[in-house]
Amino acid sequence: MIRSMTGFGHGESSSDDKRITIEIKAVNHRYLDLNIKTPRGFDKFEGLIRKYLTSRLDRGKIDVFVNFEENADSQYEILYNRHIARMYYDKIQEMAKDFNLDGSISASSLSRYNEVLELHEVEESTEEIEKLLLKALEISCDEFILSRENEGERLKEDLLSKLDNLSRDVDYIEKKSPEIVNEYKNKLREKIADLLEDNSIDENRIAMEVTIFADKICVDEEIVRLKSHIDEVKSALTSNEPVGRKLDFVAQELNREANTILSKSTNVDVANTGIDMKTVIEKIREQIQNIE
């Protein structure tokens, strides 16, 4: 299925305390150009994201936005050091005995001593985050590709319509070319007849002149190549592989053949049709620039 190079995709994956969202946007580009924006601490996953997208996408300037949210309560934990608490307690009791003091001490008071209770930032599980990231990436990429395919289908319909118009122009020129030669032959005969008083016409000379003229304006090869290129574009539009680069080249060939026909044209109708052909081909080239 033909894909457009423009598209948008959104994906989200979450656990009890974490959520990752990914957005993918793209515009036209000759090659694959990935611009990945990740939150702090996610630089280590950029290679993973790039590898995944490269395996699924072929062309386009693609912006990827990764957002990570986490429940603040899950980011920290309080550690209780029982051994240090016991050391403080024993020393306080020893001090109370030495100075004949009340040795009672509350847990609240004991907790205030250094290193009895410590606040620690919980180390993130790379494996869990990577799993969430890949899921969100897959969802966003699927949606992104679907949007490209939907737009590609519209491009395909438009291109097929333009190719049909181009085929009609080619058929007209193919049909008109022999008529131009006959018209030239008749005009040449009339002109010679007007110039010669005895109306004696050298048919061999006329045949030679007509042959030279016919060879000069002959566009048979260009017609054959145009038809072949049109069929090639139509065939490519049914492919499941990226064909944008190939179609870009074929469009250039279409334009080259149309230019040659115009340069050989001596007939107003053929010239106008040739101009129409070039206009259609230019529109085809513009649309092909949108295809992956």
N, C-alpha and C positions, 0 to 999 in steps of 0.2 A: 504494500500500500504506500502511495506517495505521501511524504510528510512535508509540511511547511517547516521553514526554519524558525518561525516565530511561534511562541507557545508559553504556557504558564502551568505550573504544577504546585500543589500544596500537599504536604504530608505531615502527619503527627503520630508520635508514639509515646506512651507514658507508662509509668509504673506507679506504685503507691506514693512515692515522694519525688519522682522525677518526670519531666516532660521535655521532649525534643520536638521542635517544629522546623520544617525545612520548606523553603520556597525556591522555585526554579523559574527564571525568566530568560527569554532568549530573543535575539534579533538576528538579522542576516549577517553572515560572515563567510568569507571564502573557505576558511578552515575551522577547526574546532578550537575555540578560545574559551577556556574555563576561568572564571573569576570567582573564587570561593571565599566567603566571609564567615568566619567562625568566632564564637565568643572566647573569652579568656580561658586558657587551659585546653582548648580544643585543637591547637596547632598539630598535635600528634596524630589527629585523625584526618588531616587534609589529604594525605596520600591515599588513604582508604577511599575517601569520597571521590577523588580524582580518578582512581583506578576503576571504580564502579561506573561512573558516568562515561568514561572513555569506552568502556565495553558496550555501552548501550546507545551512544550518540555519535554522530559522524561529523556534523558541521554546525556552525552557528556560534555567535558570541553569547555565551551562557553565563548568567550571574546566579550564584547559589548563596542563599542566606540561611545560616544555621542559628537557631535560638535554643538556649538551654535554660530551663527553669527547675528549681529545686526547693522543696520545703525547707525553710530556714532551720526548723527544729531538728532536722535530720543531719545538719551539717556539723553539729558539735556534740560532744559527750563529756561527762564529768567522770574523772577517774579517782577512785578512793584508794589511797596507799595505806593499807592496814599496818604494815610493818613500821612505817614512820609514825603513824598515830600511836602505836603501842610504845614506841621509844619516847615520844613526848609525854605520854601518860605516866610512864614509869619514872621519868625524871621529875615530873611535877610532884608525884607522890614522895619521891626521895627528898625533894626540897621541903615539902610540908613536914616531913618527919624531922629533918635537920633543924628547922626553925620553929617547930611546934605550932604549925599552922593547920588550918582546915584544908584538907587535901581533896575536897570535893571539886569536881570539874564537869561541866556540861558538855554534851556532844557538840553543841553549837559553838562553844568556846574552843574546843579542841579542833574543830574544822577550820578555824581561822589561821592556824599555824601553817607555816610554809610547807608546801608539797603534800599536805594531808589530802586536800581536794585540789584537783587541777582540771582546767577546762582545755579540752583538746578538739581540734578540728578533725572531723572524720575523713579519713582518706577515701577518695572515690574509688569505686570498683570499675576499673577500665573495661572489664569484660561485660558488665551490665550496661554501661553507657554505649559501648560499641554495638551491642545487640539492639538497643533502642535506636541508635543512630542509623543502622542499616535498615531497620524496619521503616523508619520515617523516610529514609532516602528512597527506598523501593516504592513506597506509596506515592511520594511526590513525583518520582520519575515516571511511574505508570500514568499518572494524571497528565503530566507534561507531554508525554509521547502521544496520549490520546488526543490532547488538544491540537497537537501538530498534525495528527492523522485526519482529524475533522477538517482543519483548515486545508490540508493537502487534498482532500476530496473535492473541496470547492475549487481549488486551483486546477485540479485535473479536469473538472467539467468545463471551466472557463477556457483552458488550453485546447481541449478537444473541439470546442466551438470555434475557436480561432483557427485551428488547423483545418477544419472543414471549409471555412472561408478561404483560407490559403489554397486549398485543393481546387476550389471552384475557379480561382484566378488562374491557377496553373492550367487547368483544363481549357479555360477560355483562350489562353495564349497558344496552347498546343493546337487548338482547333483553328485559330485565326491565322497562324503562320502560313499554311499552304494558300490561304485566300490572298494573303499579301503578295505572295509570289505571282499568283495568277493575275492580280490587279496590276502589278508592275509589268507583266508580260503584255497585257492588253493596252496599257498606256504607252508602252514602248512601241508597240505595233502602230498605234494611232499616230504617234508623233512622227515616226518614220514615214508613214503614209502621207502625212501632211507636207513633209519636206520633199518627198520624191514626186515629181509630176507624173511619172509613168506608173506610179503605184506598184512598182516592182520591188518586192521586199525579199531580202535575203534571210530565209528562215534559219539557216545555220548561224548567221550572225546574231539573230535575235535569241536563238537557243543558247549561244555562248554567253551573251550578256545576261540573260536570265539565270543561267547557271552560276555565274560570278556573283550576281546579286543574291541568289538563294543561299549560296555558301556564306556570304557576308553576314546575312541576317539569321542564319540557321541557329536555332536554340534547342535542337533536339537533345543534345547532351545535357544541357542545363535543366531541361524539363525532366529527363530521366532521373537526374541526381536530386532534383527538388522532390519528386515523388518518393524516391528512396529515403530521403531525409525525413519527410513527413511520416512515412510508415515507421521509421526508426523511433521518432519521438512518441508516436502512439503506442508502440510496443513497450518503450521504456516506462510509459505512464502506468503500465499494468504490473511493473516489477515490484518485488518486495524489498529490493535492495536500494540503498541510496544512489540516486542517478543524477543529482543536481549538476555535478561537474561534467558528466557526459553530455547532458542536455545543453549545457552552456556552450560546449564545443559545437554541437550539431546546429545550434541557433546561429553561430557564426558562419557555418557553412551555408545555411539557408540564405543568409544575408549576402554572402559572396555570389551565389548563383543568381539572386535577384538583381544584383548590381550588373552582372554580366549581361543579363537579358535586357536591362535598361540601356546599356551601352550599345547594344546591337539593334535596338528598336528604331525603325523608321516610320512607324505607324502611330498615329495619335492615340488610338484606342489601346493598342498594346502598351504604349508608354504610360498611359493613365493607369492601366491595370498593373503594370510593373510598380508604379508608385504606391498603389493600394497594397500590393504585396509587401513592399518594404515597410509600410506602416504597420501591417499586421505582424510581420516578423519582429519588428521592434517591440510591439506589445507582448509578443511571445517571449522575447528575450527578457523583458522586465519581469514577467511572471516567473520565468525559470530561475531568476535570481533569488526567489523566495523558497525554492525547493531544496531540501536537504540532500 
